[in-house]
Amino acid sequence: MDEINFVTLIPYVFITTFTPGPNNISCAASAARWGMKRTWGYLLGIGSGFFFLLLLSGAFSGALMGVLPWLEGYMRWIGAAYILWLAWGIASSEGQGGVSAESPVRGFAKGFVLQFVNPKAILYAVTLYTAFLGPILARPLPVVFSAALLAAIGFSSILAWAVFGLGIDRFLQNPLHSRIVNVCFSLLLVWTAASVAGLL
């Protein structure tokens, strides 16, 4: 754990987890239209699916690093490129919440399956274990613990988006608020990408 750069890991985790994506937006939309009681199954499905996605990413990344140690350097650059892509997406977005009245109620199964077709979640999980958590990949227990912790952080994000769905959507409709939030998140992600690539 001594080799993990928590100064760059922590901002990456929280910025990527709490910014808009399929999980957050769909949870906000569901709670805004149907209420929390009818959204809980979907939230639990997302949380469970994300935990298993993280476990698979940790196991897959560990296997790759064991066979091809030189791959880590390439994955750091790929991870940095992905983080820059996220920064560009956030900076160029309008920043509107995107809560849609057309979003239907979804259950546990749909929330679970969504994780394995959600590009943001998949790339996030793979980037975490290849660019940030490489030192723990050879040890199963730290991988399981990290997956549980990261899944808990992810669940806190979708829960926050669900509870405050209408409020978040209304707040982000303000152009000034949108621009400030987007610029701050983007600059933090650019700094994180540079650190991951070893440029800082």
MOCOR-V464361 format. One line per field, one symbol per residue. psi: psi as a letter, one per 30 degrees, with the letter a starting at -180 (. if undefined). burial: # if it has 16 or more other C-alpha atoms within 10 Angstrom, else .. A space follows every 50 residues. Layout:
psi = ???
burial = ???
This chain:
psi = fffkjfeeeeeeeeeeeflkleeeeeeeeeeeefleeffeeeeeeeeeee eeeeeeeeeeeeeeeeeieffeeeeeeeeeeeeeeeeeeeeflfgkegjk ffklklaeeeeeeefggjeeeeeeeeeefefegeffffjeeeeeeeeeee eeeeeeeeeeeeegeeeeeeeffjeeeeeeeeeeeeeeeeeeeeeefgf.
burial = .......##.###.#######.###########..#..############ ############.##......#..##############.##..######. ..#.####.###.##....###.###############...###.###.# #.##############.##.###....##..##.###.#########...
